[in-house]
Amino acid sequence: MAPVRVGLVGCGFSASLHIEGYKKLPPEQCQVVAVCGVPKQMAEDFADEHDIPAAYGSMEELLEKAEVDAVDLAVPNHLHAPFIIAAAEAGKHCLCEKPLTGYFGGPDTKDDELIGRAVPKSTMLEEAKREVERVIKAIESAGIKFGYAENWLYAPSYVKLWNLAKAAGGTILRIEAEESHSGSHAEYAKRWRSSGGGSLMVKGSHPLGAALQLKWWEGEEKFGKPIRAASVVCEVGNLTWIDSFTKEPTHYVRTGWQDVEDWGIIVVRFEDGSVAEVKAGDTTLGGVHNYLEAYLSNARLRANINPNDSCVAYAPEGTIFEPEYISEKIETKGGWTFPSPDEDWHQGYPQEIADFVAAIREDRQPISGAALAREVTLVLYAAYVSAEEGRRVDLGPILA
Ligand SMILES: NC(=O)c1ccc[n+]([C@@H]2O[C@H](COP(=O)([O-])OP(=O)(O)OC[C@H]3O[C@@H](n4cnc5c(N)ncnc54)[C@H](O)[C@@H]3O)[C@@H](O)[C@H]2O)c1
């Protein structure tokens, strides 16, 4: 079989993680043959750096000029839906970063409009649902392979946790999961117009997806059908808007969130009565804080996605380790730290890429696919409705 030819759409932070995953695969299985980005120069620089033969200034141009079997969408959230649909219509397999889609305003919304403060979350949920169904329909009618780039599903500690849960066979009673750090680097994450939400959307989608998937698999394993989310309650906040915080002379966490939350918690109740507590924040110091804990009737399991302590280091001053990478988003290399020997691997990035390519070659859907992508987006928007209206939201009609 000929190698899968991939066009990388985007050349920023996430694209850099993805390209490393492709490089780990043998060229007879897969080749990244083109990249695009805005501005085009960015794509050209990325192509030079990673030895990619062609660079374009738009996805349209890439689809028109490059011979690709698949596209990998590592672009801001508001571009996911139109780009997935364009890829599907062109018959290209598609891997897309989270979230699948969301609400980013209407055709008349101006770029600087703070829709996160103005548009009711119930309207957002309705619109997001319509958009989700449009995307799913495009994927299904094109018959393409669709990978939802939820790296948590491929993180070795999460995979092991699920294998242990399966072996234990007990009921997963409660899940607690979080993704937090000191604040997203990307400017688009600060505004609803381009991110579709705040901490819960940008970070919480990972622990939420991982929790939903565990109960889904548990149901399939025990009853031959998934255990799905039944209702949500949610609270969100802007901790960096607290008066005393704004007056502090130095801020170690990122600030400038315009109309999106910088902290949130969702409690999901599942059909069988079990629960998941999902947290996300942009106000957490000490590096990336990503974990999932599962409380079973006969076992307790914890996946430390980042940090993990396979290597532990101490230095009395941060400068001592200066040339060496420690781990994502830590503020200092001084004191005790948890240097990651292979952070991408611990977080499941190369495994996610390998699964997408293998799925195309083996004519199957990737492990993380459209069903999970749909569920995560809809549960998130239902959660925003819960936070705004101060009530439990029934997911039955939303996920139907
Ligand atoms: N799985 C993860 O851990 C993870 C981490 C970070 C980001 N993400 C996701 O990755 C996606 C991208 O985020 P990022 O942090 O890499 O952003 P980024 O700002 O670093 O990069 C965005 C890229 O999109 C390109 N782009 C923008 N508009 C474009 C257009 N019209 N056509 C083609 N390319 C265009 C830009 O050239 C840029 O290279 C987001 O959906 C985000 O949610 C996932």
The ligand as a Gaussian input file, in Angstrom:
#p B3LYP/6-31G(d) Opt

LIG

0 1
 N       -4.323000      18.672000      22.054000
 C       -3.668000      19.622000      22.657000
 O       -3.016000      19.406000      23.664000
 C       -3.694000      20.993000      22.100000
 C       -2.795000      21.942000      22.560000
 C       -2.853000      23.220000      22.012000
 C       -3.787000      23.514000      21.038000
 N       -4.657000      22.562000      20.632000
 C       -5.661000      22.866000      19.590000
 O       -4.952000      23.083000      18.374000
 C       -5.590000      24.061000      17.590000
 C       -4.566000      25.122000      17.187000
 O       -4.058000      25.712000      18.363000
 P       -2.545000      26.227000      18.456000
 O       -2.285000      26.419000      19.892000
 O       -1.666000      25.352000      17.648000
 O       -2.681000      27.658000      17.762000
 P       -1.527000      28.536000      17.121000
 O       -2.019000      29.932000      17.156000
 O       -0.206000      28.221000      17.711000
 O       -1.519000      28.028000      15.596000
 C       -2.621000      28.197000      14.769000
 C       -2.198000      27.972000      13.324000
 O       -3.333000      28.103000      12.494000
 C       -2.905000      28.700000      11.267000
 N       -4.050000      29.369000      10.657000
 C       -4.776000      30.406000      11.165000
 N       -5.734000      30.749000      10.284000
 C       -5.614000      29.920000       9.225000
 C       -6.324000      29.769000       8.008000
 N       -7.369000      30.545000       7.702000
 N       -5.916000      28.806000       7.147000
 C       -4.871000      27.991000       7.457000
 N       -4.165000      28.085000       8.606000
 C       -4.540000      29.036000       9.470000
 C       -1.817000      29.680000      11.658000
 O       -0.940000      29.838000      10.586000
 C       -1.155000      28.967000      12.823000
 O       -0.061000      28.246000      12.366000
 C       -6.754000      24.588000      18.428000
 O       -7.931000      24.018000      17.974000
 C       -6.454000      24.126000      19.831000
 O       -7.641000      23.827000      20.552000
 C       -4.611000      21.320000      21.127000

